[in-house]
Amino acid sequence: MRPVPCGRSPARAADIAEEHGFPLLAAHAAIPLGWAQAGQGEPEGGLATIERGLAALDRSGQRILAPFHRGLQAEVVLALDDPQTALALLDEALAESAARGGGFETPGLHHLRARALDALARDAQAQAAQQAAATVAREQSARAPDLTSPPP
């Protein structure tokens, strides 16, 4: 994970949502807040924050951004050196994204999947996942994830 200079904005968004009775917005804010927390050197605490946000969204039945959120969770899990769990999260996220017709998060999910597979020494599958990330990004006219640099 790369350090994320986020200041207090995500925490403030969560606080305002809670204060004014918007629990779904608070749950949505918690997920990038946890990801940023992990990027600032607190991966265990960040993962706990993400999991609380995901649990609240799951309880509500809210699925908006679910594949993207699972990708953020998987990135933190990868940073905690658990590529097998990260891979399972990414496969779930990619399946949901595909069922919805794909989304902006798909290239990034494939890229993270390649990193998880690489960590598991599954080189051919990692290379295929990297290719999928580039292909989907090209199809979406999006910037492909940087597949040449080593993971942070």
Secondary structure, DSSP 8 states (H G I E B T S, - for coil): ------TTHHHHHHHHHHHTT-HHHHHHHHHHHHHHHHHTT-HHHHHHHHHHHHHHHHHHT--TTHHHHHHHHHHHHHHTT-HHHHHHHHHHHHHHHHHTT--TTHHHHHHHHHHHHHHTT-HHHHHHHHHHHHHHHHHTT------SS---
